[in-house]
Amino acid sequence: MTTVAQKKTGAVRCFAAAAAVPVQADGIAALGAASAILLGLVARARGRATGALTATMLATAMHAILDQVVDYPGKPAPREVDDDAWGPCALYRIYPAAHGWVFPAALADKEWPRLTAALAAHADSGAGPGARADLDADPRFATAAGRAEHEAALADVLAKTFGTRPAADWERDLTAAGVGCVEVAQRSQQTIIQVEPAAADEYCVTVHSDVFDSHLRPGPTTRFSRSATSPKGFTHAGAHTDAILTDLGYGAADIADLRGRAIVGG
């Protein structure tokens, strides 16, 4: 007989095998809906209220894969992630830090001087020549075209620089300087919110399930002042068949007949 622990382990393995967590259509659709809401609020605040805004899962998913679904004459080739899957270019990829991993995102021209200044402020002798000398004064990196042409050399300088400090420090300091930068999470958000006590208290609730017994699950992401959400545990398929049919007016004999003829399960 399969134990609850074995069921939990199997569920995790099935989930990991069947889903690419960061790119699920549900998450992309939620991002589209949130973007539409923010757009409406900004437009209203500027006195230019929009009409009705519509966000659909299909449209947001198509937007996420625009490079693959839109074609036109002269379209540039899409950037490809490198063989190690660290990222598509030197200014948009992960790097190993002294502790953990860091992901800078500084593709815009206006972000380049911010990045070089922030790196120079924390240049370490262990990284070789100072960051400003390597980046700001190097003619190879003076323009966006030059940085693209000398991609490998730029990545090498950045790798040596980021390797001198912990990822959390880079995230704090580069973000403060107006450069996109985050410490790479090495655990899934599901694990974090269920394992870290503070996160579990904030984002999780305890529920009972016919499959997993009592366990933590993500709580409601939205709370309303005049109505309450009630997250439930998972059940077996058909667990509520009798209750639903009874609410629809079927008697016990009718339900038994439907089940006997394999019209309903449970």
Secondary structure as UniProt FT lines:
FT   HELIX           4..18
FT   HELIX           21..23
FT   HELIX           25..45
FT   TURN            46..47
FT   HELIX           57..64
FT   HELIX           66..69
FT   TURN            73..74
FT   TURN            83..84
FT   TURN            90..91
FT   STRAND          95..96
FT   STRAND          101..105
FT   TURN            109..110
FT   HELIX           111..121
FT   HELIX           125..127
FT   HELIX           131..135
FT   HELIX           139..141
FT   HELIX           144..149
FT   HELIX           151..162
FT   TURN            163..164
FT   HELIX           167..176
FT   TURN            177..178
FT   STRAND          180..183
FT   HELIX           189..195
FT   HELIX           197..203
FT   STRAND          204..209
FT   TURN            210..212
FT   STRAND          213..218
FT   TURN            237..240
FT   HELIX           241..247
FT   TURN            248..249
FT   HELIX           252..260
FT   TURN            261..262
//
